[in-house]
Amino acid sequence: MQKPVTQEELDFVACESDRFESEKIKWRNELIQQTLEQREREHEHDILLAREEVKKRYEEAERMREEKYKQWQKFCEKINLQYEKERLRRQKDFQVEQAKWSQEAEKKKGRGGDKSSRRKKVAKENEKIEAEKKALNKLASDEALKEEERYRQYLKLINDNIAKDPQLKQASLDSRKNITLALNTLTNDRTKIIDIASRLDRMFKTAQNNQRLYYFLLNYTAKGIVKHAEVDVLSNEAAAFPFAHVSVLVSTEHSDFMEKFMMARFVKKCPYVLPRYYARLSNQNINDLRKKMGYKQNEEEDAYFKRMCAILALYCAIMQTVPLIPNRINPYSMDHAWIWLARLLNLPPQKITPFLLYTFLKVAGAQVVQVYKGQATKILYVIFKAYVHQPPPEIKALLTSSPAAMSRLKTFLEDASRKGFIEPEGSVPK
């Protein structure tokens, strides 16, 4: 028979059970505490390693920045050296010409009062011509002047032989209405852009069997697009991109459209697409000069600058546009933008220069950096140094003549140096 369990035994078992549970809880707490301490030590170790890695990366970035800065200094020194060599060469050429004139004057000296008077007059006229030539060299590059002459010849041929022909006007009446309607209803929508470009393409191809009518319609379209730039883009730069896309798509199928018509219209309305400056020459009528510069009648300078920038914005949009239809190539792509920027920077700055440079960088700056990478970074550093960091006297003068434009350009360049260039609004159709 089993011995009955006493109360004392039951109390002993209960006490041992409680002690066991207490020890078990104590052991668990100690284990948790050890685990927490171990994790804390590991966390501190990780933080130490992370700090060392950040420090190492910072030191590497600082070293790279120093190297880039030294490269920029060498690049600027090289440019300054080239500029000084060119200045000395031109000065030497001028001195040689002066010596020739002096020798010729000495040889012809004493041949009579009338001849001497004529000789002095001719020499004076030659000096004036040379001075004007030197002035022109500071207003545009030789290549830009050649291009201007070519585009103005295109424009003259268009105006003399096509644009004013009453028969062509009558024959193109319906087509002109359709072109005007298409351009007026254009929006920055991918489907709309392709649809309008296709309609224009079909219209032009239908007229190709009559070359004069074909050229008339191309000219009318180019004229209409540039006119929209003067109005629509003037109030909203983003409006340049749908017209740029249509222009590029049309030019991929009609090669003459961009070269003979759009560029001719651009140069007539805005010579700064070359870029090209103007100065009043001797005996030049001020109205003739204003007409060449693209001024409208009685137009104020401020309104003129804004309109020029609107047209330039369209040209910049065209240069950075990639055709929306695959396997087509933009005939006026980013190499033209690089040429434009290089030409502008090689010319002495004018009152309108900060307006033009701001427009170009705002519309095409991001694409220039993307395409030309290191080369773009170098030339943009030169711009930043000239207009923000260490402006030379001729650029400092713009702070008086164009204070608002200079302030806006400086702010833009400072933001771009910190954050990079931002893709302009509207560059990608919806």
C-alpha positions as CSV (number, residue, x, y, z in Angstrom):
1,M,0.0,0.0,0.0
2,Q,1.3,3.4,-1.1
3,K,2.3,5.8,1.6
4,P,0.1,8.9,1.6
5,V,1.8,12.3,0.8
6,T,2.1,14.5,3.7
7,Q,1.4,18.2,3.7
8,E,5.0,18.9,4.5
9,E,6.1,17.1,1.4
10,L,3.6,19.0,-0.7
11,D,4.9,22.3,0.7
12,F,8.5,21.2,-0.1
13,V,7.7,20.4,-3.7
14,A,5.8,23.7,-4.2
15,C,8.8,25.6,-2.7
16,E,11.3,23.9,-4.9
17,S,9.1,24.5,-8.0
18,D,8.9,28.2,-7.2
19,R,12.7,28.4,-6.7
20,F,13.2,26.6,-10.0
21,E,11.0,29.1,-11.8
22,S,12.8,32.0,-10.1
23,E,16.2,30.7,-11.1
24,K,14.9,30.1,-14.6
25,I,13.6,33.7,-14.9
26,K,16.9,35.1,-13.5
27,W,18.9,33.0,-16.0
28,R,16.7,34.3,-18.9
29,N,17.2,37.9,-17.8
30,E,20.9,37.5,-17.6
31,L,21.0,35.9,-21.1
32,I,18.9,38.9,-22.5
33,Q,21.2,41.4,-20.8
34,Q,24.3,39.7,-22.2
35,T,22.7,39.6,-25.7
36,L,21.8,43.3,-25.5
37,E,25.3,44.2,-24.4
38,Q,26.8,42.1,-27.2
39,R,24.6,43.8,-29.8
40,E,25.4,47.3,-28.4
41,R,29.1,46.5,-28.7
42,E,28.6,45.3,-32.3
43,H,26.5,48.4,-33.1
44,E,29.3,50.7,-31.8
45,H,31.8,48.7,-33.9
46,D,29.6,49.2,-37.0
47,I,29.3,52.9,-36.3
48,L,33.0,53.2,-36.0
49,L,33.6,51.3,-39.3
50,A,30.9,53.5,-41.0
51,R,32.6,56.7,-39.7
52,E,35.9,55.5,-41.0
53,E,34.4,54.7,-44.4
54,V,32.7,58.1,-44.6
55,K,35.9,59.8,-43.7
56,K,37.8,57.8,-46.3
57,R,35.3,58.7,-49.0
58,Y,35.3,62.4,-48.0
59,E,39.0,62.5,-48.2
60,E,38.9,60.8,-51.6
61,A,36.3,63.2,-52.9
62,E,38.3,66.1,-51.6
63,R,41.4,64.8,-53.3
64,M,39.5,64.4,-56.6
65,R,38.1,67.9,-56.2
66,E,41.6,69.3,-55.8
67,E,42.8,67.5,-58.9
68,K,39.8,68.8,-60.9
69,Y,40.5,72.3,-59.7
70,K,44.1,72.0,-60.8
71,Q,43.0,70.7,-64.2
72,W,40.7,73.7,-64.5
73,Q,43.5,76.1,-63.7
74,K,45.7,74.6,-66.3
75,F,42.8,74.8,-68.9
76,C,42.2,78.5,-68.1
77,E,45.9,79.2,-68.3
78,K,46.0,77.5,-71.7
79,I,43.0,79.6,-72.9
80,N,44.6,82.8,-71.7
81,L,47.9,81.9,-73.4
82,Q,46.1,81.3,-76.7
83,Y,44.2,84.5,-76.4
84,E,47.5,86.5,-75.7
85,K,49.2,84.8,-78.7
86,E,46.3,85.7,-81.0
87,R,46.3,89.3,-79.7
88,L,50.0,89.6,-80.3
89,R,49.7,88.2,-83.8
90,R,47.0,90.6,-84.7
91,Q,49.0,93.5,-83.3
92,K,52.0,92.4,-85.3
93,D,50.0,92.1,-88.5
94,F,48.7,95.6,-87.9
95,Q,52.2,97.0,-87.4
96,V,53.4,95.3,-90.6
97,E,50.5,96.9,-92.5
98,Q,51.4,100.3,-90.9
99,A,55.0,99.9,-92.0
100,K,53.8,99.1,-95.6
101,W,51.7,102.2,-95.7
102,S,54.6,104.3,-94.4
103,Q,56.9,102.9,-97.0
104,E,54.4,103.6,-99.8
105,A,53.9,107.1,-98.5
106,E,57.7,107.8,-98.5
107,K,58.1,106.5,-102.0
108,K,55.3,108.7,-103.4
109,K,56.3,111.7,-101.3
110,G,57.0,114.9,-103.3
111,R,55.1,113.9,-106.5
112,G,52.7,116.9,-106.3
113,G,50.2,118.5,-103.9
114,D,47.1,116.9,-105.6
115,K,48.7,113.4,-105.6
116,S,49.7,113.9,-101.9
117,S,46.2,115.0,-101.0
118,R,44.7,112.0,-102.8
119,R,47.2,109.7,-101.2
120,K,46.4,110.9,-97.7
121,K,42.7,110.6,-98.4
122,V,43.1,107.0,-99.6
123,A,45.3,106.2,-96.6
124,K,42.7,107.6,-94.3
125,E,39.9,105.6,-96.0
126,N,42.1,102.4,-95.7
127,E,42.6,103.1,-92.1
128,K,38.9,103.5,-91.6
129,I,38.2,100.3,-93.5
130,E,40.7,98.4,-91.5
131,A,39.3,99.7,-88.2
132,E,35.8,98.6,-89.3
133,K,37.1,95.2,-90.3
134,K,38.7,94.9,-86.8
135,A,35.4,96.0,-85.3
136,L,33.6,93.3,-87.3
137,N,36.0,90.6,-86.1
138,K,34.9,91.4,-82.6
139,L,31.2,91.1,-83.5
140,A,31.2,87.6,-85.1
141,S,33.5,84.8,-86.1
142,D,34.5,84.4,-89.8
143,E,32.4,81.2,-90.0
144,A,29.3,82.9,-88.5
145,L,29.6,85.8,-91.1
146,K,29.9,83.2,-93.9
147,E,26.8,81.4,-92.6
148,E,24.9,84.7,-92.3
149,E,25.7,85.6,-95.9
150,R,24.5,82.1,-97.1
151,Y,21.2,82.3,-95.2
152,R,20.5,85.9,-96.3
153,Q,21.1,84.7,-99.9
154,Y,18.6,81.9,-99.4
155,L,16.1,84.5,-98.0
156,K,16.6,86.8,-100.9
157,L,16.0,84.0,-103.4
158,I,12.8,83.0,-101.5
159,N,11.5,86.6,-101.3
160,D,12.4,87.5,-104.9
161,N,11.2,84.3,-106.6
162,I,8.6,82.5,-104.4
163,A,7.1,84.3,-101.4
164,K,5.5,87.2,-103.3
165,D,4.2,85.2,-106.3
166,P,0.4,85.9,-106.5
167,Q,-0.2,82.6,-108.4
168,L,1.5,80.6,-105.7
169,K,-0.5,82.4,-103.1
170,Q,-3.7,81.5,-104.8
171,A,-2.7,77.9,-105.5
172,S,-1.7,77.4,-101.8
173,L,-4.8,79.0,-100.2
174,D,-6.2,75.8,-98.7
175,S,-2.8,74.5,-97.8
176,R,-1.9,77.7,-96.0
177,K,-5.2,77.5,-94.0
178,N,-4.4,73.9,-93.0
179,I,-0.8,74.9,-92.0
180,T,-2.0,77.8,-89.9
181,L,-4.7,75.7,-88.2
182,A,-2.1,72.9,-87.4
183,L,0.4,75.3,-85.8
184,N,-2.3,77.1,-83.9
185,T,-3.6,73.8,-82.4
186,L,-0.2,72.3,-81.6
187,T,0.3,71.2,-78.0
188,N,3.1,69.5,-76.1
189,D,1.4,66.1,-76.6
190,R,3.4,63.2,-78.2
191,T,0.4,62.0,-80.3
192,K,-0.5,65.5,-81.3
193,I,3.0,66.4,-82.4
194,I,3.4,63.3,-84.5
195,D,0.0,63.8,-86.1
196,I,0.6,67.4,-87.1
197,A,4.1,66.6,-88.4
198,S,2.6,63.8,-90.4
199,R,0.0,66.0,-91.9
200,L,2.6,68.6,-92.9
201,D,4.7,65.9,-94.4
202,R,1.9,64.6,-96.5
203,M,1.0,68.1,-97.6
204,F,4.6,68.8,-98.6
205,K,5.1,65.5,-100.5
206,T,1.9,66.2,-102.4
207,A,3.4,69.5,-103.6
208,Q,6.8,68.1,-104.5
209,N,5.9,67.7,-108.2
210,N,5.8,71.5,-108.3
211,Q,9.1,72.7,-106.7
212,R,8.1,76.4,-106.5
213,L,4.8,75.5,-104.7
214,Y,6.7,73.0,-102.5
215,Y,9.2,75.7,-101.5
216,F,6.4,78.2,-101.0
217,L,4.8,75.9,-98.4
218,L,8.1,75.1,-96.6
219,N,8.8,78.8,-96.4
220,Y,5.3,79.6,-95.1
221,T,5.6,76.9,-92.4
222,A,9.0,78.1,-91.3
223,K,7.8,81.6,-91.1
224,G,4.8,80.5,-89.1
225,I,6.9,78.5,-86.6
226,V,9.3,81.4,-86.0
227,K,6.3,83.8,-85.5
228,H,4.9,81.5,-82.9
229,A,8.2,81.7,-81.1
230,E,7.9,85.5,-81.0
231,V,4.5,85.2,-79.4
232,D,4.0,81.9,-77.6
233,V,7.6,81.2,-76.4
234,L,7.9,84.8,-75.4
235,S,5.4,84.2,-72.6
236,N,6.2,80.5,-71.9
237,E,9.6,79.0,-72.8
238,A,8.1,75.5,-72.6
239,A,6.1,76.3,-75.7
240,A,9.3,76.1,-77.7
241,F,9.5,72.3,-77.5
242,P,6.4,71.2,-79.4
243,F,7.4,73.5,-82.3
244,A,10.9,72.2,-82.1
245,H,9.7,68.6,-82.3
246,V,7.5,69.4,-85.4
247,S,10.4,71.2,-87.0
248,V,12.8,68.3,-86.5
249,L,10.3,65.7,-87.7
250,V,9.6,67.7,-90.8
251,S,13.3,68.2,-91.5
252,T,14.0,64.5,-91.3
253,E,11.8,64.0,-94.4
254,H,12.5,67.4,-96.1
255,S,16.2,68.2,-95.8
256,D,15.8,71.8,-97.2
257,F,13.3,72.8,-94.6
258,M,15.8,73.4,-91.8
259,E,18.8,74.6,-93.8
260,K,17.2,76.9,-96.4
261,F,14.0,78.0,-94.7
262,M,14.1,77.7,-90.8
263,M,17.7,79.0,-90.5
264,A,17.0,81.8,-93.1
265,R,14.0,82.9,-91.0
266,F,16.0,82.6,-87.8
267,V,18.8,84.7,-89.1
268,K,16.5,87.4,-90.4
269,K,14.5,87.6,-87.1
270,C,17.4,86.9,-84.7
271,P,21.0,87.1,-85.8
272,Y,22.0,85.8,-82.3
273,V,21.3,82.2,-83.5
274,L,24.7,82.4,-85.3
275,P,25.6,84.2,-82.9
276,R,26.4,87.6,-84.4
277,Y,26.5,91.1,-82.9
278,Y,26.2,94.4,-84.8
279,A,27.8,97.8,-84.5
280,R,27.0,101.0,-86.4
281,L,29.6,101.6,-89.1
282,S,30.5,104.9,-90.7
283,N,27.7,106.5,-92.8
284,Q,25.3,103.7,-91.8
285,N,21.7,104.6,-91.3
286,I,20.4,103.7,-87.8
287,N,17.2,102.3,-89.2
288,D,19.1,100.0,-91.6
289,L,21.2,98.8,-88.6
290,R,18.1,98.2,-86.5
291,K,16.5,96.3,-89.4
292,K,19.5,94.0,-89.7
293,M,19.5,93.4,-86.0
294,G,15.8,92.3,-86.2
295,Y,14.2,95.2,-84.4
296,K,10.6,95.9,-85.1
297,Q,9.5,99.4,-85.8
298,N,9.6,101.6,-82.7
299,E,10.5,98.6,-80.5
300,E,12.0,99.3,-77.2
301,E,15.3,97.6,-76.3
302,D,13.9,95.6,-73.4
303,A,11.1,94.1,-75.5
304,Y,13.6,93.4,-78.3
305,F,15.9,91.5,-75.9
306,K,13.0,89.3,-74.7
307,R,11.9,88.6,-78.2
308,M,15.4,87.6,-79.3
309,C,15.7,85.2,-76.3
310,A,12.3,83.7,-77.2
311,I,13.5,82.9,-80.8
312,L,16.9,81.6,-79.4
313,A,15.0,79.4,-77.0
314,L,13.2,77.7,-80.0
315,Y,16.6,77.3,-81.7
316,C,18.1,75.7,-78.6
317,A,15.1,73.4,-78.2
318,I,15.5,72.3,-81.8
319,M,19.2,71.5,-81.3
320,Q,18.5,69.3,-78.2
321,T,15.4,67.5,-79.7
322,V,15.5,63.8,-80.4
323,P,13.0,62.8,-83.1
324,L,9.9,61.1,-81.6
325,I,9.8,58.7,-84.5
326,P,12.5,56.0,-84.3
327,N,15.4,55.7,-86.7
328,R,15.3,59.4,-87.7
329,I,18.2,61.9,-87.1
330,N,18.0,65.5,-86.1
331,P,20.0,67.5,-88.8
332,Y,20.7,70.3,-86.3
333,S,21.7,68.3,-83.2
334,M,23.9,69.2,-80.2
335,D,27.1,69.7,-82.2
336,H,25.5,73.0,-83.4
337,A,24.9,73.9,-79.7
338,W,28.5,73.4,-78.9
339,I,29.6,75.5,-81.8
340,W,27.1,78.3,-80.8
341,L,28.4,78.3,-77.2
342,A,32.1,78.4,-78.3
343,R,31.5,81.2,-80.7
344,L,29.6,83.3,-78.1
345,L,32.4,82.9,-75.5
346,N,35.0,83.9,-78.0
347,L,33.2,87.3,-78.7
348,P,33.6,90.3,-76.4
349,P,30.4,90.5,-74.2
350,Q,27.7,92.9,-75.2
351,K,24.7,94.2,-73.3
352,I,22.5,91.3,-74.6
353,T,25.1,88.6,-73.8
354,P,23.8,87.6,-70.3
355,F,20.3,87.4,-71.7
356,L,21.5,85.0,-74.5
357,L,23.7,82.9,-72.2
358,Y,21.0,82.4,-69.6
359,T,18.5,81.3,-72.3
360,F,20.9,78.9,-73.8
361,L,22.0,77.3,-70.5
362,K,18.4,77.1,-69.2
363,V,17.1,75.4,-72.4
364,A,20.1,73.3,-73.6
365,G,22.5,73.3,-70.6
366,A,21.4,69.9,-69.2
367,Q,21.7,68.3,-72.7
368,V,25.1,69.8,-73.3
369,V,26.4,68.3,-70.0
370,Q,24.8,64.9,-70.9
371,V,26.3,64.8,-74.4
372,Y,29.8,66.4,-73.8
373,K,30.3,65.4,-70.1
374,G,33.9,66.4,-69.2
375,Q,34.4,68.9,-72.0
376,A,31.1,70.5,-71.0
377,T,32.2,70.7,-67.4
378,K,35.4,72.5,-68.4
379,I,33.7,75.1,-70.5
380,L,30.9,75.6,-67.9
381,Y,33.6,76.2,-65.3
382,V,35.1,79.0,-67.6
383,I,31.6,80.5,-67.7
384,F,31.2,80.3,-64.0
385,K,34.6,81.9,-63.3
386,A,34.0,84.7,-65.8
387,Y,30.4,85.6,-64.7
388,V,30.5,84.7,-61.0
389,H,33.9,84.0,-59.5
390,Q,36.4,86.3,-61.2
391,P,34.7,88.4,-63.8
392,P,37.1,90.4,-66.1
393,P,36.5,94.2,-66.6
394,E,34.4,93.8,-69.8
395,I,32.0,91.5,-67.9
396,K,32.0,93.6,-64.8
397,A,30.7,96.4,-67.0
398,L,27.6,94.4,-67.7
399,L,26.6,94.7,-64.0
400,T,25.8,98.3,-64.9
401,S,24.4,97.9,-68.4
402,S,22.4,94.7,-67.7
403,P,22.1,94.4,-63.9
404,A,18.9,92.3,-63.8
405,A,20.1,89.8,-66.5
406,M,23.5,89.5,-64.8
407,S,21.9,88.8,-61.4
408,R,19.6,86.2,-62.9
409,L,22.5,84.5,-64.8
410,K,24.6,84.5,-61.7
411,T,21.9,82.9,-59.5
412,F,21.3,80.3,-62.2
413,L,25.0,79.4,-62.5
414,E,25.4,79.2,-58.7
415,D,22.4,76.8,-58.5
416,A,23.7,74.8,-61.4
417,S,27.1,74.5,-59.7
418,R,25.5,73.0,-56.6
419,K,22.6,71.0,-58.0
420,G,23.6,70.4,-61.6
421,F,21.5,71.4,-64.7
422,I,17.8,70.5,-64.6
423,E,16.0,69.4,-67.7
424,P,13.8,72.3,-68.8
425,E,10.0,72.2,-68.4
426,G,8.3,70.7,-71.4
427,S,11.4,69.1,-73.0
428,V,9.7,65.7,-72.9
429,P,6.2,65.6,-74.5
430,K,3.4,64.1,-72.5
